[in-house]
Amino acid sequence: MHTPLSIVIPTRDRAQILRRCLDAIEKQTIRDQLEVIVVIDGEDPKTSDMLANLVWSFPLTCFAIPKSQQGIARNRGVEQAKGDYVLFINDDVFLAPQACQMHLYTHQRSFDTAHHDTYAVLGFTQWDPSLEITPVMRWLDKTGWQFGYDKIQEYTHKEIPKDIQHRFTYTSHISLPKKIAWKTTFREDVDLYGWEDIEWGMRLRDAGISLMYEPDARALHHHHLTLEDSLKRMEHIGKSAAHFASVCPEFDRLPKGWKLWTYRLISVLPTMRGRHAKAFLQGMGRDATV
């Protein structure tokens, strides 16, 4: 049977949240046009047992890989995909009922263009309101350190400009033709999370792939963050940024020159931004030079 859309979900040690993710897929308006591929990143018997004992109306493939990282898990999922298009989501992302329909509609709408097979589609994700939305979670949204949808509102239902699109290739909720996903894979020579989506987005951009923003493809992000959680995450992505810059000369997210000095000045402030800048620099290494 023809499958228009394959949903690829990397996961590990989050069986209950994954179940809620799959329950949301069960409610999709086009669930008869979907398949789901769950890739377990490392040993995880609870998730394997949960999936073995539950049944959904859509075809579901589940397999484990040796512990690596999300990008590799996504690559292995794409290798098993049968759909014309691939939708990447995280296991803590709950799709609204029409989300998959809107992804397909946006891709099919692009058939009217001369380059219909060179589009990726970014959906809209917001914090799950059932969670306690902490001040740091609101701050992350406003600054773009988690999601920066406020910065691309003017491109609703349009292409995001090429020079900034890589900043918004959020792999927690993005779709693209399978043949593009086959050709432009995630790097497998890095094991730190935090920038793999932006580096991947840079290569999509350089390959001539445009990014469409479709906010009607909606989802909720069920992930509670405290300030302590966020600072630990910021330190990790500082470390990851330094690593990506060392293996990818084109990587442009590592602050240098006046931007690095700005980070250092901000990092002495007792503000939300200052504390995050300090954590980021600690991850990078305080001996970073101008």
Sequence and secondary structure as in RCSB ss.txt:
>XXXX:A:sequence
MHTPLSIVIPTRDRAQILRRCLDAIEKQTIRDQLEVIVVIDGEDPKTSDMLANLVWSFPLTCFAIPKSQQGIARN
RGVEQAKGDYVLFINDDVFLAPQACQMHLYTHQRSFDTAHHDTYAVLGFTQWDPSLEITPVMRWLDKTGWQFGYD
KIQEYTHKEIPKDIQHRFTYTSHISLPKKIAWKTTFREDVDLYGWEDIEWGMRLRDAGISLMYEPDARALHHHHL
TLEDSLKRMEHIGKSAAHFASVCPEFDRLPKGWKLWTYRLISVLPTMRGRHAKAFLQGMGRDATV
>XXXX:A:secstr
   SEEEEEEESS HHHHHHHHHHHHT TTGGGEEEEEEEES  HHHHHHHHT   SS EEEEEE S  HHHHHH
HHHHH  SSEEEEE TTEEE TTHHHHHHHHHHHGGGSTTTTSEEEEEEEEE TTS   HHHHHHHHHTSS  GG
GGGGGBTSB  TTTGGGG  TTEEEEEHHHHHHS   SS    SSHHHHHHHHHHHTT EEEEEEEEEEEE    
 HHHHHHHHHHHHHHHHHHHHH TT   S  HHHHHHHHHHTTSSSHHHHHHHHHHHHH TT   
